Amino acid sequence: MSLAREIAKQRAKKDLTMREAAQLAKLSHNAVWRAEQGDADMRTMVRIAHALRVPVAKMTKAIQADARRLVAA
């Protein structure tokens, strides 16, 4: 699973809107939307993941999956 999908999944699991997640991460709503689309830099993705308290192991696994897809492309 990609980090973008993991962020979206965890946000939904916590029953938060994108705006609420953005407030937690101190980012704009647009930044969260872009992150969930996979169109954000790693710093933004990690900032949101930390705000949502996504476990580091899940982030690492998702990042590794993203890296494998990039290498295979």
N, C-alpha and C positions, 0 to 999 in steps of 0.2 A: 504494500500500500504506500502511496506517495505521502510526503509530508503534508501537502495541500489537502489531500483527502483525510488524513488523520486529524488535522486541525478542524476541518468541517465536521467530522464525526464527533470529535470531543466537544465542540461548541454545541452541537445539537443534543448530545448526551446530557450536557449541563443545562439544556433548555434556555440557552442564551441567544438573543438576536445578534446580528452582526454589529449593530450599534453598541450593544452592551459589551460584547467582546472587545470592540475597539476602545471603549472607555477603560476597560480593565488593562489593556495593553498600552493605553495612552497614545493611540493612533487614530487615524481617520477611518470612517466607515469604508471608504474606498480602498484603503490599504488592506483591510480584512477581506473585502470582496476579492481584490486582486490576489491575495495570498491563497484564498480558497480555490482560485482558478489556476494556481501554480505560476502566477505571473508577478512574483515579488522576490526581492533579494533574500538571501538566507538570513540576514540579520533581522529583517521584519518577520519572517516565518518563525524564527526562534523566539522572538519577543512575544508574539501571539501565543505560541505554544507554552511558554513559561507563564504567561498571564492566565491561561486556561488550565495550568498545572498538568500539562501532558507529561507523563513520566519520561525521563531522559532515555530509557530503554526503547520506548515507542518511537521517540524522535530519531534515535540512532538507526533503528530498523527501517524506518521510513526513508531516511536520508540515504541509507545504503541501497534501498530499492530504487530510488531516484537515480543514483549514480550508476547502477547496473544498466538501467534503461538508456542513460546517456552514452555509456560506453558501447552498448550494443547497436546504437543508431548509426 
